[in-house]
Amino acid sequence: MANVDLHVHSRYSDRPSEWFLQRLGASLSYTEPEFVYDTAKERGMSFVTLTDHNTIDGSLELASKYKDAFTGAEITTYFPEDRCKIHLAIWGMTADQFDEIQDIRQDIYELRDYLREHQITYSVAHALYSINNKLSREHIEKLILLFDIFEIINGGMNEYVNNTWYATLKSLTPERMDELAQKYSIQPWGEKSWIKGFTGASDDHAGIFIGKTYTMASATTMDGFLEQVRRKKGIAKGRSNDYQSLAFTLYKIAHDFSKHQRSTINRTPTGALLNHFTGVIFDNQKSSMMDNLVVMGLKADNNNKYRILLAELIAEIKKQKHFDIEKNLDILYDKIASIADEYIRSLITTIADEMKKMDVFAMTKSVASSLPGMFLAVPFFTSAKHLSNSRALVNELNAELPQQRNPRILWFTDTLNDLNGPSVTLKNLGWQFYSHGIDMQIVCCLKEEELSEDLPPNIVNLPHLYEFALPYYEQYLMKIPSLLKAMKMLNSFHPDEILISTPGPVGLVGLAIARLFSVPAVGIYHTDFSMESLEITNDESVYDMLEFALKWFYTNMDHVKVPTQEYIDILSKRGLDPQKMSVFPRQIDHGEFKRLPEGEITNYRIDGEDGVNLLFVGRVSKDKNLPFLNQVFKRISETLPDLNLYVVGSGPYLEEMKEELKEYDRAKFLGRVPHEKLPEILSQGHIFVFPSTTDTFGMAVLEAQSSELPAIVSDVGGPKEIIEDGVTGFVAKALDEEDWIEKITRMHAIIHNDPAAFEQMRKTARARTLQYYGWEAVLRGLASEELIPAALPDLK
């Protein structure tokens, strides 16, 4: 058996497509042909070739020196109808044939006929990679008709792409080929056109992975090997790529570029150290006395932790006599991620300090000093984006395979353990997804002490590099996750859709992951933060700043899920595209939130005055319109002295609210109650009052209704859609004390004068939540319809 890496680049290749290398002004490759030959032979390759872009100069150089080397080139050709680029790896051609190919390569149909007529060995390279962002399903179907040899393990593409392409080609049938032939009026190549030939190759650009992916065929000569490939007898073997290994390819090319230019990429001390770092990795570079002094100095500088980490990494690499990048990818990546994180942590801390001093010059200096750290991270970002450039097309092909994998969802949230509607909903959904076998992972960022037992098993907890308290929401500690470490943790999951609950740091990481991996991002508009800020601060400038940020965040989503139609209308007026928004219903655990009999209320019994109990449950904050509720309660207490007000929850307005109602003995504050114990409180209430005008939904209202507790809510915001006015409660005019007093008085009269009507109101409230807020409706409303239809029939 003969083994050949059929797709390798050398310094004869042209300019790169990767943004990172373009910005440097680097070439696609600096690898010497001689190095390719020596490395390929050392790694067990029987024969050697080069496939530089649109040139055979490098392969001719090798073929003139070695009897076991043959010509090759990666030819760029085009569909003439729209100039979509395709790459063909072609081997064994003469110089004259190469010149003829150059003359006709602008037309893929003409080139196909030439190759078939002259029986030249070829393979369609990385067919699912969109070279100039024009590749479509139509082009793929035409390629299947035009050619019969395909590269199905490309060492530069990820495993998901390679496997999908292989499975697609293996699933072809005579009927499918006839269907495509009629569709495009293209005669397929050869007999049994549904049976394709396969090749594997490293597509190496930096000399790192030569011979790690290859084609195997039963042959003893070069001509025999090429004949076997042409007869569809090749067998693809070896590794696929991922964004981590591709990033080190970019590092290597950048390092070679630096040597080629005889200068370092950056003349700063850290930049010089970075250049030394790449030299140690790729050239086994020995340290000079000056290098050692620099490293020792940086280790001793406690104010530059990122430089210390880089120096330690260099020392660790030097301990190994023969450093193998592939075997140490994880170690290198983790260390580099920690170094980049330290840059970012230092930058954030410095900027936060300088913002307090309003020192713009110092902030600018801090940003500039962080650029070497950004150099470390950028190749990983560009690599991830590069490898996912055809993700939508690959997903489309994968969805049509006979045995496709289960769809996968990642759900990002900044809050998971908090007593608010979004957190409670997501936690419950996590358990439901898990118990019904739906492949969904909740991505969060929690400290060790926050990992409580009630969290579902399907969570991914990201490490964080910085944390801060939100102004006016001091109980919420926001954590900024490490993006590089998040990428590594989530890369192998290959999500089909990303859901994002919060516009905080974790939500931003989710959006970044979606864009880097080319996955659809769906934003969940849980909370109207800009309106809440206006209620709390009464500061238009704060409102404008938040509104701008939120609009940017949700505009960058592929779709936005909003709890109610009311809020879709509100957000449309504020500039979000209504065509990108749709309603998703909230879920309620009807088994947990139900009216409890007297004997089951054991932990949180209300020990107040007899009378009618008004209940408020939620965050005790001005944005919930609680100052208004204070005024209503003060006034109505004069005419209805048997009214009790119970406030359940905590928040920044709690102490002030207590002070305002301190003279009212029937106003009670129960503090924060565990969520699972809320049914005990709700079962003792008569009227749920929720005056908020900024809630997009009102989870507390839904829980009250499920617990057979009629509610009075404002006519502005989402909660009004939960209530059937006059049937399960009342909708009162926002900020209208007279209307709220009138609605509470009417409810008070029903409770005292018509117990049967009140009982019917209770029963109807629960029945309505059972009808409109069940699990099936929620799950269908959250993800794209094609992601979870098969998982739902058993849900009731």
KAQUI-V243370 format. One line per field, one symbol per residue. phi: phi as a letter, one per 20 degrees, with the letter a starting at -180 (. if undefined). A space follows every 50 residues. Layout:
# KAQUI-V243370
phi->???
This chain:
# KAQUI-V243370
phi->.ddbeebcdcfefefeefggffffneefbdffgffgffffffenffccbc cfflbdgfffffffdcfdccfaadeeccfffbmfecddeccmeeffffff fffdffcffffgfffffelefbbfekgeeefcmdfcgfffffffffcccc fdcdfedeffffffffffffefcgfffffffffdldfffmflffedeccc aflfdcmedgmfcbddbeadcfffffffffemdfcecoeedbffffffff gfffffffffelbefbefgfffffffgffffedlfeeeffgffffffffe efecfffffffffffffffefcfdfffdgfffffffffffffgfffffff ffffffeleffffffffffeggffgfeggffffffffdfdgffffffffe fgceffgccdcebeccdeecggfffffffgffgffdmeecdedcbcfgfe eefefffeddeefddabbefgmcgfedfceffffffgffdgfflfebddc eceegffffgffffffeldgddedefceffffffffdldfffgfffffff fffffeefbcecfbfgfffffffeoefffedbecfedceffeebfefgfe edecefddffpeeecccqfebffemfgffgfffgffffdcfefdddddpc rfegfffgffdfedfeeddemfdggfeggffffeedcedbegddffcoff ffffffemdgcdcfecofgfffeegnddqcddffmdfffffffffffgff fedbgfffffffffgfgffffdceffffffeeeggfecffeegeec
